[in-house]
């Protein structure tokens, strides 16, 4: 998966960049650092040196190292969400088709993002920032799953929401299993498809 921040990392540093563009540049460079050197090397000072800016600029944008990691984690997650939404566009589908598209897109996105998302998440693990980010992102994924599956569900709204929260957790667990080399992309997607369908039944006519 191509990250929109990647092109920004190649732009020369300028003290006159608009704030939003500067943030994109810094996040692009942060992603490069994670890929090439590992998440442990991602600090505000190292980011400033690599991006060619002063250290106060990185503090202005992110505040703390945890704030930087959280911002990068959310940026990577936004790619994931956008890809899922794009995959779900395109008209009406049966439950089986919807489950397959949703599962395949989720697992494929996790694979395309490689270990970057996992590495940043691990670096944030246990922090207050990570707890807040995880809650926010879980709510977003649950909403997306609910919207996709509501036409195929006989569950009450609250029950469907709980079910989708569980599905998101299952999708993440299967992604971790796949990235660790313990199952293939196809196996993860097939298992996730089955899980999505298993608790959803339209009422009998």
BAKE-696627 format. One record per residue (C-alpha): residue number from 1; residue in three letters; x, z, y. Coordinates in pm, whole numbers, always signed. Layout:
BEGIN
{NUM,'ALA',{X,Z,Y}}
...
//
This chain:
BEGIN
{1,'UNK',{+0,+0,+0}}
{2,'UNK',{+134,-91,+342}}
{3,'UNK',{+138,+191,+593}}
{4,'UNK',{+46,+90,+949}}
{5,'UNK',{+303,+337,+1080}}
{6,'UNK',{+591,+154,+912}}
{7,'UNK',{+622,-123,+1173}}
{8,'UNK',{+628,+137,+1448}}
{9,'UNK',{+939,+296,+1299}}
{10,'UNK',{+1136,-20,+1372}}
{11,'UNK',{+1055,-23,+1744}}
{12,'UNK',{+1332,+93,+1979}}
{13,'UNK',{+1279,+437,+2127}}
{14,'UNK',{+1154,+446,+2487}}
{15,'UNK',{+1080,+740,+2708}}
{16,'UNK',{+789,+545,+2856}}
{17,'UNK',{+583,+496,+2543}}
{18,'UNK',{+220,+610,+2572}}
{19,'UNK',{+163,+938,+2394}}
{20,'UNK',{-45,+787,+2112}}
{21,'UNK',{+215,+518,+2045}}
{22,'UNK',{+496,+772,+2052}}
{23,'UNK',{+311,+981,+1794}}
{24,'UNK',{+272,+676,+1572}}
{25,'UNK',{+644,+604,+1605}}
{26,'UNK',{+737,+960,+1515}}
{27,'UNK',{+506,+965,+1213}}
{28,'UNK',{+650,+630,+1104}}
{29,'UNK',{+1001,+770,+1116}}
{30,'UNK',{+887,+1088,+941}}
{31,'UNK',{+757,+874,+654}}
{32,'UNK',{+1091,+691,+634}}
{33,'UNK',{+1274,+1023,+616}}
{34,'UNK',{+1050,+1149,+335}}
{35,'UNK',{+1099,+827,+138}}
{36,'UNK',{+1474,+800,+183}}
{37,'UNK',{+1587,+1163,+205}}
{38,'UNK',{+1302,+1376,+70}}
{39,'UNK',{+1048,+1604,+236}}
{40,'UNK',{+1295,+1893,+257}}
{41,'UNK',{+1495,+1696,+514}}
{42,'UNK',{+1196,+1644,+741}}
{43,'UNK',{+1245,+1882,+1034}}
{44,'UNK',{+1162,+1841,+1401}}
{45,'UNK',{+1530,+1823,+1492}}
{46,'UNK',{+1618,+1564,+1228}}
{47,'UNK',{+1312,+1358,+1320}}
{48,'UNK',{+1416,+1361,+1687}}
{49,'UNK',{+1766,+1238,+1599}}
{50,'UNK',{+1641,+963,+1371}}
{51,'UNK',{+1375,+849,+1620}}
{52,'UNK',{+1619,+853,+1910}}
{53,'UNK',{+1424,+1102,+2121}}
{54,'UNK',{+1488,+1451,+2250}}
{55,'UNK',{+1389,+1746,+2036}}
{56,'UNK',{+1133,+1875,+2292}}
{57,'UNK',{+935,+1552,+2240}}
{58,'UNK',{+885,+1626,+1870}}
{59,'UNK',{+786,+1983,+1954}}
{60,'UNK',{+537,+1853,+2211}}
{61,'UNK',{+367,+1636,+1949}}
{62,'UNK',{+374,+1865,+1644}}
{63,'UNK',{+463,+2218,+1752}}
{64,'UNK',{+621,+2325,+1425}}
{65,'UNK',{+762,+2171,+1109}}
{66,'UNK',{+438,+2264,+931}}
{67,'UNK',{+245,+2090,+1207}}
{68,'UNK',{+454,+1776,+1154}}
{69,'UNK',{+403,+1785,+777}}
{70,'UNK',{+31,+1838,+821}}
{71,'UNK',{+5,+1544,+1060}}
{72,'UNK',{+194,+1319,+819}}
{73,'UNK',{-16,+1436,+526}}
{74,'UNK',{-335,+1354,+718}}
{75,'UNK',{-198,+1014,+820}}
{76,'UNK',{-123,+927,+457}}
{77,'UNK',{-464,+1052,+353}}
{78,'UNK',{-631,+832,+614}}
{79,'UNK',{-482,+529,+437}}
{80,'UNK',{-633,+651,+112}}
{81,'UNK',{-977,+702,+263}}
{82,'UNK',{-979,+364,+436}}
{83,'UNK',{-888,+187,+113}}
{84,'UNK',{-1168,+366,-72}}
{85,'UNK',{-1420,+274,+195}}
{86,'UNK',{-1306,-89,+191}}
{87,'UNK',{-1339,-104,-189}}
{88,'UNK',{-1694,+30,-173}}
{89,'UNK',{-1810,-232,+76}}
{90,'UNK',{-1980,-543,-50}}
{91,'UNK',{-2340,-482,-147}}
{92,'UNK',{-2540,-300,-410}}
{93,'UNK',{-2391,-201,-743}}
{94,'UNK',{-2509,-27,-1056}}
{95,'UNK',{-2393,+326,-1131}}
{96,'UNK',{-2136,+194,-1377}}
{97,'UNK',{-2001,-57,-1127}}
{98,'UNK',{-1990,+199,-847}}
{99,'UNK',{-1812,+452,-1067}}
{100,'UNK',{-1556,+193,-1178}}
{101,'UNK',{-1484,+74,-823}}
{102,'UNK',{-1458,+429,-690}}
{103,'UNK',{-1234,+549,-973}}
{104,'UNK',{-1009,+243,-976}}
{105,'UNK',{-962,+246,-598}}
{106,'UNK',{-887,+619,-591}}
{107,'UNK',{-628,+597,-866}}
{108,'UNK',{-473,+278,-731}}
{109,'UNK',{-432,+431,-385}}
{110,'UNK',{-263,+735,-534}}
{111,'UNK',{-23,+507,-722}}
{112,'UNK',{+52,+291,-419}}
{113,'UNK',{+135,+596,-212}}
{114,'UNK',{+386,+697,-478}}
{115,'UNK',{+524,+1046,-454}}
{116,'UNK',{+515,+1064,-75}}
{117,'UNK',{+174,+1228,-50}}
{118,'UNK',{+264,+1471,-326}}
{119,'UNK',{+602,+1549,-171}}
{120,'UNK',{+456,+1625,+171}}
{121,'UNK',{+180,+1833,+13}}
{122,'UNK',{+435,+2029,-188}}
{123,'UNK',{+639,+2096,+126}}
{124,'UNK',{+326,+2232,+294}}
{125,'UNK',{+212,+2433,-7}}
{126,'UNK',{+112,+2790,+70}}
{127,'UNK',{+101,+2744,+446}}
{128,'UNK',{-202,+2811,+666}}
{129,'UNK',{-177,+2452,+786}}
{130,'UNK',{-207,+2319,+431}}
{131,'UNK',{-513,+2532,+359}}
{132,'UNK',{-687,+2400,+669}}
{133,'UNK',{-587,+2038,+600}}
{134,'UNK',{-698,+2054,+237}}
{135,'UNK',{-1039,+2190,+336}}
{136,'UNK',{-1082,+1918,+596}}
{137,'UNK',{-978,+1638,+363}}
{138,'UNK',{-1183,+1769,+73}}
{139,'UNK',{-1491,+1766,+295}}
{140,'UNK',{-1418,+1406,+393}}
{141,'UNK',{-1372,+1286,+35}}
{142,'UNK',{-1681,+1473,-83}}
{143,'UNK',{-1884,+1305,+191}}
{144,'UNK',{-1754,+963,+87}}
{145,'UNK',{-1834,+1026,-281}}
{146,'UNK',{-2181,+1157,-195}}
{147,'UNK',{-2259,+848,+13}}
{148,'UNK',{-2146,+616,-268}}
{149,'UNK',{-2325,+801,-549}}
{150,'UNK',{-2646,+918,-381}}
{151,'UNK',{-2841,+599,-473}}
{152,'UNK',{-2762,+662,-840}}
{153,'UNK',{-2821,+1037,-854}}
{154,'UNK',{-3123,+1246,-953}}
{155,'UNK',{-2944,+1562,-837}}
{156,'UNK',{-3061,+1766,-540}}
{157,'UNK',{-2840,+1714,-231}}
{158,'UNK',{-2659,+2048,-266}}
{159,'UNK',{-2597,+1989,-637}}
{160,'UNK',{-2470,+1637,-572}}
{161,'UNK',{-2230,+1770,-309}}
{162,'UNK',{-2092,+2030,-551}}
{163,'UNK',{-2055,+1763,-818}}
{164,'UNK',{-1864,+1537,-580}}
{165,'UNK',{-1634,+1821,-477}}
{166,'UNK',{-1554,+1861,-846}}
{167,'UNK',{-1497,+1487,-882}}
{168,'UNK',{-1246,+1485,-599}}
{169,'UNK',{-1055,+1763,-772}}
{170,'UNK',{-1063,+1567,-1098}}
{171,'UNK',{-938,+1254,-926}}
{172,'UNK',{-648,+1443,-772}}
{173,'UNK',{-559,+1604,-1106}}
{174,'UNK',{-563,+1266,-1283}}
{175,'UNK',{-347,+1118,-1007}}
{176,'UNK',{-90,+1394,-1053}}
{177,'UNK',{-94,+1335,-1430}}
{178,'UNK',{-40,+963,-1378}}
{179,'UNK',{+238,+1004,-1121}}
{180,'UNK',{+417,+1241,-1360}}
{181,'UNK',{+416,+963,-1621}}
{182,'UNK',{+177,+1138,-1858}}
{183,'UNK',{-86,+863,-1854}}
{184,'UNK',{-118,+505,-1732}}
{185,'UNK',{-311,+388,-1426}}
{186,'UNK',{-571,+232,-1656}}
{187,'UNK',{-613,+551,-1860}}
{188,'UNK',{-654,+759,-1545}}
{189,'UNK',{-908,+516,-1400}}
{190,'UNK',{-1111,+492,-1723}}
{191,'UNK',{-1122,+870,-1756}}
{192,'UNK',{-1222,+913,-1393}}
{193,'UNK',{-1494,+647,-1427}}
{194,'UNK',{-1642,+836,-1723}}
{195,'UNK',{-1634,+1164,-1534}}
{196,'UNK',{-1809,+1013,-1234}}
{197,'UNK',{-2090,+877,-1447}}
{198,'UNK',{-2133,+1174,-1678}}
{199,'UNK',{-2336,+1401,-1450}}
{200,'UNK',{-2548,+1139,-1276}}
{201,'UNK',{-2876,+1023,-1416}}
{202,'UNK',{-3155,+842,-1238}}
{203,'UNK',{-3502,+994,-1306}}
{204,'UNK',{-3698,+822,-1577}}
{205,'UNK',{-3956,+564,-1462}}
//
